[in-house]
């Protein structure tokens, strides 16, 4: 596969022929498009002093969709040709049935460009990347004699898309992505603990390969590991919890964000269905989904239907004001698309998905918030979690957390899980810090079998009455 720019209408199929097939496939439909994509990516993993994996992947193909009402016909192929598209059209026509639909207005064009179109993989040759990973390993081991294992990963990729609409409009986007993850394992007196961190975004790999970037990352990974080395079993019970800024916004993303996606609310399977205009959160709580932040991991210049990415206010001072929408669900709900129609690849149908979801900062000093916590947990880092969209109930594990008594941050605790439900937790927010921060660029979100990159963020928050699961009561 060539590294030349992706130009499918110059190299694979005549645009006039493709448009003819698309129009035939969407005749009598209410919406539809031809989505073409080329994706290239590489991943290099160092583990315990050795290169454990080095891979390069490349794929290209198209997806053809016709939409009528709640039904969508979708077919895809890795062969970009007129004959393959004609075969796909036979499938999409099944969704149109007897036709009779009126084609929805197309997305408006946009010239916004939120990131460069450089290929992150081209920032360094393979041997330089290998040498960097070995340098990371040596540097981490020299930081502390208790370091017994180091892992580091470099990921980079470039996604190029073209969208052709039945009206003849074309939309394109070139989406770079780079990411670096590091983790260390420390051992002392027979006990081993781990700490890790990472970061990235829609920019070149060179930014991550700079020592000023990766050396602080390794110091942070070591700090977390050493904190966990001294951690004691977490308490259990109902207590107040302070969440740190930045990455802890993943709890907001899962427990609340998914419940504000249009499809769940149209189908009334979300805990927030039918609550537009109602108070669903404490005063001062404002939540946005913003795909327009330059260079961010979750940002997209246009979504995968051609709608320009937007900055969408979802909760305004505690009042639910909007849901995130793709074109199909927006049309069925009688509202405008919000630029949240996303898909993992050409092999997937677009559905409403988050981009960068975060809570705005408040007026409270984070130090004062901690000082007000009489007996509870200060949760700084999070790992995996599970959420039930229908009722918003969540369970999240903490990777870094501390016991707080009478406003004093005490010993680190391990094994802590936070249990609650999004609707209740929103109303139990008692303090909002003035330190809103976004995550370092590590988020990926799964829904309906599809994974897309996302961002999260929040300020320091005090939430009352969460259930903390631990090993001692």
C-alpha positions as MATLAB code, in Angstrom:
seq = 'XXXXXXXXXXXXXXXXXXXXXXXXXXXXXXXXXXXXXXXXXXXXXXXXXXXXXXXXXXXXXXXXXXXXXXXXXXXXXXXXXXXXXXXXXXXXXXXXXXXXXXXXXXXXXXXXXXXXXXXXXXXXXXXXXXXXXXXXXXXXXXXXXXXXXXXXXXXXXXXXXXXXXXXXXXXXXXXXXXXXXXXXXXXXXXXXXXXXXXXXXXXXXXXXXXXXXXXXXXXXXXXXXXXXXXXXXXXXXXXXXXXXXXXXXXXXXXXXXXXXXXXXXXXXXXXXXXXXXXXXXXXXXXXXXXXXXXXXXXXXXXXXXXXXXXXXXXXXXXXXXXXXXXXXXXXXXXXXXXXXXXXXXXXXXXXXXXXXXXXXXXXXXXXXXXXXXXXXXXXXXXXXXXXXXXXXXXXXXXXXXXXXXXXXXXXXXXXXXXXXXXXXXXXXXXXXXXXXXXXXXXXXXXXXXXXXXXXXXXXXXXXXXXXXXXXXX';
ca = [
       0.000    0.000    0.000;
       1.455    3.329   -1.051;
       2.209    6.198    1.324;
       0.869    8.694   -1.225;
      -2.242   10.630   -0.123;
      -5.508    8.671   -0.264;
      -7.308    9.735   -3.446;
      -9.851    6.964   -4.126;
     -11.663    8.880   -6.878;
      -8.391    9.247   -8.750;
      -6.930    5.782   -8.194;
      -9.795    3.351   -7.480;
     -13.101    4.467   -8.958;
     -14.458    7.281  -11.076;
     -16.403    9.741   -8.920;
     -19.248    9.978  -11.428;
     -19.652    6.199  -11.404;
     -19.535    6.081   -7.599;
     -22.167    8.808   -7.359;
     -24.409    6.943   -9.770;
     -24.237    3.780   -7.652;
     -24.826    5.762   -4.450;
     -27.886    7.495   -5.853;
     -29.325    4.197   -7.010;
     -28.669    2.673   -3.562;
     -30.384    5.545   -1.748;
     -33.309    6.123   -4.109;
     -36.370    6.509   -1.905;
     -34.239    6.672    1.258;
     -34.046    9.499    3.795;
     -30.280    9.529    4.143;
     -27.139    7.693    3.195;
     -23.549    8.050    2.103;
     -20.495    6.356    0.678;
     -17.699    6.257    3.248;
     -14.193    5.464    1.998;
     -11.219    4.966    4.283;
      -7.552    4.111    4.346;
      -5.877    3.428    7.670;
      -2.254    2.685    8.503;
      -0.818    2.119   11.974;
       2.147    0.712   13.826;
       2.744   -0.455   17.365;
       6.025   -1.278   19.104;
       6.011   -2.814   22.575;
       9.013   -3.157   24.883;
       8.558   -5.394   27.908;
      11.170   -6.368   30.453;
      14.089   -5.187   28.335;
      12.974   -6.853   25.114;
      10.949   -5.826   22.086;
       7.948   -8.092   22.616;
       5.920   -6.981   19.630;
       6.344   -4.816   16.552;
       3.476   -4.609   14.099;
       2.326   -2.613   11.097;
      -1.244   -2.719    9.827;
      -2.801   -1.245    6.716;
      -6.354   -1.447    5.451;
      -8.684    0.302    3.091;
     -12.257   -0.097    1.996;
     -15.689    1.457    1.766;
     -19.039    1.360    3.521;
     -22.312    2.103    1.723;
     -25.400    3.078    3.707;
     -29.046    3.814    3.017;
     -31.335    4.969    5.847;
     -35.108    5.089    6.056;
     -36.846    5.721    9.366;
     -35.290    3.544   12.062;
     -33.837    1.093    9.543;
     -30.388    1.305    7.987;
     -28.993   -0.929    5.281;
     -25.208   -1.164    5.364;
     -22.637   -3.070    3.366;
     -18.866   -2.778    3.238;
     -15.918   -4.233    1.356;
     -12.138   -4.027    1.224;
     -12.267   -3.734   -2.565;
     -12.911   -0.172   -3.720;
     -14.413   -0.675   -7.146;
     -17.623   -0.002   -9.047;
     -18.528   -3.699   -9.114;
     -18.056   -4.059   -5.343;
     -20.186   -0.978   -4.726;
     -22.952   -2.325   -6.971;
     -22.996   -5.533   -4.930;
     -23.151   -3.462   -1.728;
     -26.044   -1.442   -3.137;
     -28.130   -4.610   -3.359;
     -27.917   -4.892    0.418;
     -28.584   -1.253    1.237;
     -31.692   -1.229   -0.950;
     -33.277   -3.749    1.410;
     -33.565   -0.984    4.003;
     -35.329    1.347    1.609;
     -38.159   -1.082    0.841;
     -40.840    0.537   -1.275;
     -39.058    3.891   -1.066;
     -41.068    7.045   -0.659;
     -38.604    8.733    1.643;
     -37.472   12.336    1.278;
     -33.693   12.827    1.416;
     -32.616   14.836    4.457;
     -30.673   18.063    4.006;
     -26.932   17.390    3.692;
     -24.351   18.500    6.260;
     -22.956   21.978    5.831;
     -19.444   22.176    4.530;
     -16.662   23.375    6.806;
     -13.083   24.491    6.434;
     -12.176   23.846   10.060;
      -8.963   21.900   10.480;
      -8.253   20.902   14.067;
      -4.981   19.029   13.514;
      -2.281   18.580   10.942;
      -2.240   15.915    8.247;
       1.297   14.701    8.862;
       1.967   10.979    9.148;
       3.143   10.366   12.756;
       4.890    7.163   11.712;
       7.198    9.126    9.414;
       8.666   11.187   12.265;
      11.381    8.591   12.906;
      12.694    5.444   11.277;
      12.024    2.092   12.928;
      15.514    1.715   14.419;
      15.254    5.110   16.158;
      11.992    4.077   17.783;
      13.565    0.856   19.017;
      16.513    2.777   20.451;
      14.119    5.159   22.202;
      12.240    2.344   23.903;
      15.512    0.862   25.137;
      16.553    4.273   26.422;
      13.257    4.534   28.311;
      13.889    1.132   29.879;
      17.384    2.057   31.016;
      16.282    5.438   32.351;
      13.445    3.942   34.406;
      15.652    1.281   35.953;
      18.211    3.911   36.935;
      15.581    5.967   38.765;
      15.179    3.544   41.652;
      16.768    0.172   42.519;
      13.334   -1.209   43.354;
      12.289   -1.074   39.684;
      12.236   -4.687   38.478;
      10.263   -4.393   35.259;
       9.550   -1.722   32.674;
       7.016   -1.698   29.852;
       6.676    0.953   27.157;
       4.580    1.195   24.022;
       4.683    3.499   21.006;
       1.577    3.665   18.838;
       1.133    5.827   15.751;
      -1.276    5.878   12.875;
      -3.008    7.829   10.142;
      -6.659    7.559    9.108;
      -7.756    9.123    5.802;
     -11.435    9.325    4.897;
     -13.621   10.520    2.026;
     -17.417   10.831    2.314;
     -19.581   11.122   -0.792;
     -23.208   12.204   -0.369;
     -26.125   11.524   -2.787;
     -26.306   15.287   -3.515;
     -22.755   15.079   -4.855;
     -21.122   16.747   -1.851;
     -17.767   15.420   -0.697;
     -16.161   15.659    2.732;
     -12.658   14.548    3.644;
     -10.463   14.373    6.704;
      -6.930   13.216    7.499;
      -6.571   12.146   11.133;
      -3.158   11.535   12.702;
      -2.798    9.817   16.061;
       0.196    9.191   18.299;
       0.404    7.731   21.779;
       3.010    6.548   24.273;
       2.366    4.437   27.376;
       4.823    3.529   30.125;
       4.551    1.400   33.242;
       6.938    0.163   35.913;
       6.795   -2.595   38.505;
       8.621   -2.097   41.783;
       9.465   -4.698   44.405;
      10.258   -4.305   48.094;
      10.316   -7.001   50.764;
       8.636   -9.461   48.425;
       5.762   -7.136   47.524;
       5.278   -5.937   43.971;
       3.195   -3.009   42.767;
       2.709   -1.273   39.439;
       2.334    2.286   38.246;
       1.698    3.579   34.766;
       0.745    6.564   32.682;
       0.552    7.640   29.076;
      -0.526   10.313   26.686;
      -0.931   11.376   23.112;
      -3.147   13.105   20.614;
      -3.629   14.048   16.979;
      -0.084   15.182   16.259;
       3.289   13.831   15.242;
       5.154   11.161   17.133;
       8.138   13.501   17.496;
       6.396   15.379   20.306;
       6.187   12.200   22.389;
       9.754   11.134   21.636;
      11.215   14.284   23.190;
      12.968   13.649   26.531;
      11.067   16.529   28.078;
       7.930   14.486   27.489;
       8.833   10.896   28.338;
      11.164   11.460   31.286;
       8.407   13.105   33.411;
       6.099   10.266   32.375;
       8.487    7.696   33.809;
       8.872    9.694   37.018;
       5.089    9.754   37.335;
       4.764    6.017   36.699;
       7.406    5.350   39.363;
       5.672    7.688   41.815;
       2.382    5.836   41.436;
       4.079    2.456   41.849;
       5.853    3.571   45.025;
       2.592    4.996   46.406;
       0.901    1.649   45.834;
       3.834   -0.129   47.445;
       2.885    1.498   50.747;
      -0.887    1.270   50.269;
      -3.112   -0.453   52.820;
      -6.403   -2.251   52.137;
      -9.196    0.170   51.278;
     -12.110    0.610   53.655;
     -15.646   -0.320   52.670;
     -18.881    1.546   53.230;
     -20.874    4.588   52.172;
     -18.753    7.721   52.357;
     -17.974   11.030   50.667;
     -15.414   10.936   47.873;
     -13.216   13.615   46.328;
     -12.281   12.948   42.707;
      -9.128   14.512   41.316;
      -9.069   16.565   38.090;
      -8.411   15.266   34.587;
      -8.479   11.512   33.961;
     -11.053   10.777   36.731;
     -13.468   12.322   34.237;
     -13.649    8.789   32.814;
     -16.270    8.183   35.499;
     -18.269   11.115   34.092;
     -17.834    9.722   30.571;
     -19.143    6.282   31.451;
     -21.714    6.940   34.150;
     -23.278    9.998   32.526;
     -21.940   10.541   29.006;
     -23.257    7.361   27.408;
     -26.659    8.074   28.898;
     -26.750   11.371   26.979;
     -26.203    9.800   23.547;
     -29.169   10.209   21.228;
     -29.923    6.585   20.349;
     -30.349    5.508   23.966;
     -32.725    8.400   24.594;
     -34.746    7.953   21.412;
     -35.270    4.321   22.373;
     -35.927    5.383   25.991;
     -33.352    2.964   27.341;
     -31.314    5.694   29.043;
     -31.796    6.773   32.636;
     -31.953   10.348   31.244;
     -34.642    9.723   28.602;
     -37.424   12.319   28.574;
     -35.633   14.652   30.978;
     -34.715   17.535   28.630;
     -35.263   20.818   30.464;
     -35.250   19.046   33.821;
     -32.727   19.351   36.631;
     -30.570   16.241   36.615;
     -27.512   17.557   38.468;
     -26.552   19.834   41.311;
     -26.416   23.599   40.635;
     -23.088   24.590   39.100;
     -22.687   21.348   37.138;
     -22.177   22.037   33.422;
     -21.090   19.271   31.057;
     -19.966   19.611   27.435;
     -18.970   17.320   24.622;
     -16.492   19.207   22.465;
     -14.920   17.705   19.360;
     -13.331   20.996   18.302;
     -10.339   21.168   20.693;
      -7.187   21.293   18.524;
      -4.920   18.227   18.540;
      -6.967   16.364   21.163;
      -7.346   12.605   20.953;
     -11.146   12.778   20.804;
     -11.368   15.659   18.335;
     -12.593   15.315   14.733;
     -12.761   18.066   12.126;
     -15.872   16.378   10.712;
     -17.678   13.343   12.020;
     -18.035   10.152    9.999;
     -21.201   11.393    8.287;
     -19.690   14.710    7.186;
     -21.185   16.885    9.937;
     -18.748   19.469   11.277;
     -17.561   18.740   14.786;
     -19.160   20.990   17.411;
     -18.915   22.205   20.982;
     -22.145   20.899   22.522;
     -23.477   21.973   25.906;
     -25.280   18.979   27.402;
     -25.931   20.015   31.010;
     -26.195   23.717   31.866;
     -25.991   24.590   35.571;
     -27.585   21.255   36.416;
     -30.279   21.357   33.699;
     -30.261   18.801   30.875;
     -30.351   20.837   27.649;
     -29.243   18.479   24.854;
     -28.253   15.008   23.758;
     -25.421   14.000   21.424;
     -26.760   13.126   17.983;
     -25.863   11.500   14.721;
     -27.988   12.267   11.645;
     -30.428    9.358   11.895;
     -31.351    9.760   15.564;
     -31.447   13.549   15.271;
     -33.929   13.324   12.409;
     -36.121   10.853   14.283;
     -36.085   13.094   17.379;
     -36.727   16.287   15.417;
     -33.473   18.018   16.328;
     -30.240   18.969   14.555;
     -27.208   16.646   14.315;
     -24.426   17.590   16.717;
     -21.390   16.141   14.932;
     -21.335   12.950   17.011;
     -21.918   10.383   14.247;
     -18.812    8.214   14.594;
     -17.685    4.780   13.433;
     -14.637    2.664   14.141;
     -13.894    2.047   10.457;
     -15.449    1.584    7.027;
     -16.683   -1.807    8.272;
     -18.935   -0.167   10.883;
     -22.126    1.862   10.739;
     -22.058    5.355   12.345;
     -23.754    5.737   15.727;
     -23.886    8.562   18.323;
     -20.555    8.672   20.183;
     -18.764   11.077   22.492;
     -15.678   13.070   21.464;
     -14.095   15.035   24.356;
     -16.561   15.044   27.256;
     -15.839   17.174   30.295;
     -17.314   19.132   33.186;
     -16.569   22.833   33.489;
     -14.684   24.109   36.501;
     -16.353   25.848   39.415;
     -15.256   28.379   42.026;
     -13.972   26.160   44.845;
     -10.304   25.869   45.761;
      -9.254   22.194   45.490;
      -7.365   22.462   48.780;
     -10.513   23.704   50.495;
     -12.505   20.825   49.011;
     -10.097   18.295   50.492;
     -10.045   20.154   53.805;
     -13.830   19.873   53.995;
     -13.768   16.068   53.674;
     -14.236   14.703   57.180;
     -14.093   11.005   56.472;
     -13.738    9.590   52.990;
     -11.605    8.757   49.975;
      -9.551   10.940   47.653;
      -9.503    9.163   44.266;
      -6.820   10.395   41.853;
      -6.487    7.600   39.283;
      -8.919    5.148   37.731;
      -8.660    1.859   35.913;
     -11.457   -0.193   34.431;
     -15.150    0.188   35.103;
     -18.578   -1.110   34.175;
     -21.796    0.820   33.588;
     -25.419   -0.173   32.970;
     -26.823    2.472   30.605;
     -30.446    1.716   31.480;
     -30.059    2.790   35.107;
     -26.662    4.487   35.139;
     -25.226    2.182   37.804;
     -21.436    2.025   37.727;
     -18.501    0.250   39.352;
     -15.020    1.755   38.925;
     -11.686    0.597   40.293;
      -9.176    3.123   41.641;
      -5.523    2.864   40.674;
      -4.460    5.632   43.065;
      -6.493    6.639   46.099;
      -5.994    7.926   49.636;
      -7.831    7.864   52.951;
      -8.899   11.301   54.204;
      -9.806   12.073   57.836;
     -10.743   15.511   59.127;
      -9.476   17.137   55.939;
      -6.038   15.518   56.098;
      -4.884   13.239   53.282;
      -3.527   10.097   54.893;
      -2.356    6.704   53.776;
      -2.730    5.369   50.265;
      -5.299    2.607   49.863;
      -5.494   -0.198   47.342;
      -8.399   -2.285   46.116;
     -10.879    0.593   46.299;
     -13.904    0.561   43.991;
     -16.506    3.289   43.635;
     -20.106    2.145   43.282;
     -23.107    4.316   42.480;
     -25.350    5.525   39.696;
     -24.859    8.511   37.430;
     -28.230   10.170   37.997;
     -27.848   10.135   41.778;
     -24.167   11.055   41.766;
     -24.811   14.148   39.633;
     -27.190   15.476   42.266;
     -24.800   14.680   45.105;
     -21.954   16.872   43.820;
     -21.296   19.253   46.696;
     -18.215   21.148   45.545;
     -16.652   21.898   42.149;
     -13.005   22.899   41.909;
     -11.543   25.700   39.803;
      -8.918   23.339   38.341;
     -10.649   21.724   35.369;
      -8.181   19.635   33.388;
      -8.361   17.276   30.438;
      -6.840   13.819   30.463;
      -3.373   13.346   28.910;
      -4.764   11.658   25.801;
      -5.286    7.994   26.655;
      -9.027    7.393   26.324;
     -10.725    4.811   24.107;
     -14.437    4.104   24.234;
     -16.335    0.961   23.372;
     -19.973    0.833   22.278;
     -21.886   -1.707   20.186;
     -18.637   -3.512   19.420;
     -16.953   -0.365   18.081;
     -13.943    1.426   19.569;
     -13.113    5.093   18.976;
     -10.607    7.492   20.598;
     -12.101    9.927   23.110;
     -11.097   12.542   25.664;
     -12.385   13.219   29.160;
     -11.922   15.920   31.773;
     -13.222   17.466   34.962;
     -12.194   19.603   37.928;
     -11.752   18.349   41.483;
     -15.176   17.212   42.700;
     -16.699   16.336   46.066;
     -19.447   13.741   45.707;
     -21.457   12.706   48.721;
     -22.657    9.241   49.602;
     -20.851    6.947   47.188;
     -20.446    3.318   48.102;
     -16.787    2.386   48.436;
     -15.981   -1.244   47.986;
     -12.844   -2.385   49.758;
     -11.406   -5.207   51.768;
     -12.212   -3.968   55.232;
     -15.245   -2.313   56.787;
];
